[in-house]
Every structure is written in C-alpha cells, then in structure tokens.
Amino acid sequence: MSGKELYSPPSGDYPPSQSGYAGYTPPSYYPQSATSQQTGNTVVVVQPQPTVTTAVFTPVGDYNYTASIVLSFICFFCGSWWSLCCTIPAIFVASSARDAAARGDLEGARSSGRMACGLNIAAVVFYVIIWAVIIGVAVGVRSTTNCYYLNGHTYCN
C-alpha cells in the first residue's frame, strides 16, 4: 500500500436504487430549495428583504426626583419639618413625571417636572424664612433684656 491511494466511489447507481416501491419514483436526490431557481448553468437565489424597524428613544430624565428626596432628608434631619409639606409632594409629582416620560408623554413629564422644581424651591424659601424668623425672634428677645456680664458676674436691670 502506498501512502496515496485514491478513493474510488462505489460502482453502480448513486444513490443506490430503491427497490420495493411499486410504481413510486422518489424525488431527486439533490432537492432544490424553495429560495433558489436553477435555469441552465445560472443559479438565481431569491433572498427575503430585510425588515426595517424604527426605534423611538425617549429620554427618561430625573425631573427633580433626586432633589426632592435630598431636600426631604435635609429638612427632616435639620428639624425643619414644616418644609416637608413641600418636599414630600414634590417626590410624588417628580415620580409621576418620570412615569409620564416612560409612557412617552414628554409634555406632561416636563410640566410635572416644573411643578416638582417649584415645590422644591418653595420648600427652600420656606426653610430660610422660618429659620430667619426663629433667629430674629431669639435675637430680639435676647436684646430686650438688659443684662450684661462684668467681672465674672451677670447684672440684669
């Protein structure tokens, strides 16, 4: 045996004849696919057209949601609970603005976002005004008492 023996196909009919089918002729061994047509020596391949899908990207913004939460924490922990009457509704309004943006209602989202921003600004203004009044009253009460400190002693009139 040499290293390069050629392969010879089996002799006879290829594919092997199928006997036992009385009067039935099976389809050809090399079936043509439904997507190609053969004419002479030319093969025409028909491919389906690509499907074009249009995707609409709607940006989902914050709409002052984070600012509302941060201001609520600041107002709660700094003792200005009166400002929570503006920041807690701002959280709900900003949340509804984000939901509207997710639904694709960008105009409604912008409107609710502006309302949440207005509520946050109102909370900050309210916070500053209340603390200014508290500090002003405390200083006013302190200045109306005629007390002074001299040589380790406190004297009041």
C-alpha positions in Angstrom: 0.0 0.0 0.0 1.3 3.3 -0.9 0.5 6.4 1.2 -1.6 8.0 -1.5 -4.3 5.6 -2.6 -7.1 7.3 -4.3 -10.6 6.8 -3.1 -12.9 5.3 -5.7 -16.7 5.7 -5.1 -18.8 2.5 -5.2 -19.7 1.4 -8.6 -23.2 1.4 -9.8 -26.1 3.7 -9.4 -25.6 6.6 -7.0 -27.7 7.0 -4.9 -28.4 3.3 -4.7 -31.6 2.4 -6.5 -34.6 1.9 -4.2 -36.5 -1.2 -4.9 -39.6 -2.3 -3.3 -41.7 0.8 -4.2 -44.0 -0.5 -6.9 -44.6 2.4 -9.3 -43.3 5.1 -7.0 -40.4 7.2 -8.1 -38.8 9.1 -5.2 -37.9 12.7 -5.6 -34.4 13.5 -6.9 -31.5 13.1 -4.6 -30.5 16.7 -4.8 -33.7 18.7 -4.0 -33.9 22.3 -5.0 -34.6 24.7 -2.1 -37.6 27.0 -2.3 -35.4 30.1 -2.3 -33.5 29.2 -5.5 -34.3 28.6 -9.1 -32.0 26.8 -11.5 -32.0 27.7 -15.2 -29.3 26.0 -17.2 -25.9 26.9 -15.7 -27.2 30.0 -13.9 -28.5 29.9 -10.3 -30.8 32.7 -9.2 -31.0 33.0 -5.4 -34.0 34.9 -4.0 -33.5 36.3 -0.5 -36.1 37.9 1.7 -35.9 41.7 2.0 -34.5 43.0 5.3 -37.1 44.2 7.8 -36.6 47.8 8.9 -37.5 48.5 12.5 -37.8 52.1 13.7 -37.0 52.5 17.4 -38.0 55.7 19.1 -35.8 56.6 22.1 -37.5 58.7 24.7 -35.1 60.1 27.3 -36.2 59.5 30.8 -34.8 62.3 33.0 -34.7 62.8 36.7 -37.4 65.5 36.7 -36.2 66.8 40.2 -36.8 63.4 41.8 -33.3 63.3 43.4 -33.5 66.9 44.6 -36.9 66.2 46.2 -35.5 63.2 48.1 -32.3 65.0 49.2 -34.3 68.1 50.4 -36.7 65.9 52.3 -33.8 64.3 54.2 -32.2 67.6 54.9 -35.4 69.1 56.1 -36.2 66.0 58.3 -32.8 65.8 59.9 -32.2 69.5 60.4 -35.5 69.8 62.2 -37.4 71.9 59.7 -40.4 69.6 59.4 -42.6 72.4 58.1 -40.7 72.3 54.8 -41.7 68.7 54.4 -45.2 69.9 53.4 -43.5 70.9 50.1 -40.8 68.3 49.6 -42.9 65.2 50.1 -45.5 66.3 47.5 -42.5 67.1 45.2 -41.4 63.5 45.5 -44.8 62.3 44.3 -45.0 64.8 41.5 -41.5 64.0 40.3 -42.3 60.3 40.4 -45.4 60.9 38.2 -43.2 63.0 35.8 -40.9 60.0 35.4 -43.8 57.7 34.8 -45.2 60.1 32.2 -41.8 60.2 30.4 -41.7 56.4 30.4 -45.1 56.3 28.7 -43.9 58.8 26.1 -45.9 61.8 27.4 -42.9 64.2 27.3 -45.0 67.4 27.6 -46.8 66.0 30.7 -43.4 65.0 32.1 -42.0 68.5 31.6 -45.0 70.0 33.2 -44.8 67.7 36.3 -41.0 68.3 36.5 -41.5 72.0 36.6 -44.1 71.6 39.3 -41.7 69.4 41.4 -39.0 72.1 40.9 -41.4 74.8 42.1 -42.3 72.8 45.2 -38.6 72.2 46.0 -37.9 75.9 45.6 -40.9 76.7 47.8 -39.5 74.3 50.4 -36.1 76.0 50.4 -37.7 79.5 50.6 -40.0 78.3 53.4 -37.0 76.8 55.2 -35.0 80.1 55.0 -37.9 82.3 56.0 -38.9 80.2 59.1 -35.3 80.0 60.3 -34.8 83.7 59.8 -37.9 84.4 61.9 -36.8 82.0 64.6 -33.3 83.5 64.7 -34.8 87.1 64.6 -37.1 86.3 67.5 -34.3 84.8 69.5 -32.0 87.7 69.0 -34.9 90.2 69.6 -35.7 88.5 72.9 -32.1 88.5 73.9 -31.6 92.1 73.1 -34.7 93.3 75.1 -33.3 92.0 78.3 -30.9 94.5 79.8 -28.3 92.0 81.1 -24.6 92.4 80.9 -21.6 90.4 82.1 -18.9 92.2 84.1 -16.0 90.8 86.1 -17.5 87.3 86.2 -20.9 88.5 87.3 -24.1 88.8 85.3 -26.1 92.0 86.0 -29.7 92.5 84.8 -31.9 95.6 85.1 
